[in-house]
Amino acid sequence: MLPGEGGFVPIPGEFLNVFNSLDFLGDPDLPEFEIEEFDPILDSANMKPGDWNRIAAIIASKYREFDGFVVLHGTDTMAYTASALSFMLEGLRKPVILTGSQIPLCRIRSDGRRNVVEAMMLAGHYALPEVCIHFGGRLLRGNRSTKVSSAALKAFDSPNFPFLGRVGTSFKVRDDLVRRSPHGALRVHSLGQSRVGALRLFPGIGAEVLENILLPPLQGLVLECYGVGNAPVADGKIPEVIKAANDRGVVVAIASQCLDGTVELSGYATSSALAKAGAISGLDMTVEALMTKMMYLIELGLPAEQVKARLQSNLRGELS
């Protein structure tokens, strides 16, 4: 990115200009690499499922040529992209590591140089058969990651799963936590046809807000509730709305507004009412993982009850 009239904007060719000027490109520790720049390049706030498909398609087309892949990505939606790719790239046996920077690469204090170089070394030298985020010296499972700071250089965390590794004076990868390499060939699934949304509850929310969101063509909703999955149910209207949607085949999964912990719908009367209405627990998944997993399962053409069952099954290490 470079400064523009309205703030920082992505500029074609700028990454290549900066990266090619670095004096360590011939270092023997750096794996051989090729750079492919999207056209147009995007601010990550403008990312859509179609862009996830483009990333997955490039990885698939180059899969036999390279030992690993680094995806340079803006921080705002990086966790969504990492989660989506983890489900889209079925049978992945090579590293796909997303990274970027909090401070643009054109700035002298940019954290991007370190993040990119370390991600390249991880992708080139380590057995990591999964989608990861590497940022601020932390290697995280992609579908366990969420952005927790707009200012800190350690912008991402993995609230319900340990880091896969850390990079300081040396590289330390937790091989015991890394997923085992799957069998079979890479299979790429596209996303973007399903209609999935998210809604965060707040005190005083009316049932009509939820009812309107659940109208067709919506097929699935991640409902971000309080604590272990609690919602305002005293008047019974929100459970009624959820039951009506459930009867139409809409999948409603409950996430927590808390970063740490799991959703347990039998813990309180204010959560068990949601389960009785047909909603399911999102367990300890991040909102990003839960949304993209729901999209993936719906686009497999599964009926609602099978989508619910597989949402609560561990597919790519996204839940405990």
Buried (B, 14 or more C-beta within 10 A) or exposed (E): BEEEEEEBBBBEEBBEEBBEEEEEEEEEEBBEBEEEEEEEBBBBEEBEBEBBBEBBEBBBEEBEEBEBBBBBBBBBBBBBBBBBBBBBBBEBBBBBBBBBBBEBBBEEEBBBBBBBBBBBBBBBBBBBBBBBBBBBBBBBBBBBBBBBEEEEBEBBBBBBBEBBBBBEEEBEBEEEBBBEEBEEEBEBBBBEEBEBBBBEBEEEBEBEBBBEBBEEEBBBBBBBBBBBBBBBBEEEBBBBBBBBBBEEEBBBBBBBBBEEEBBBBEBBEBBBBBBEBBBBBBBBBBBBBBBBBBBBBBBEEBEBEEBBEBBEEEBBBBBE
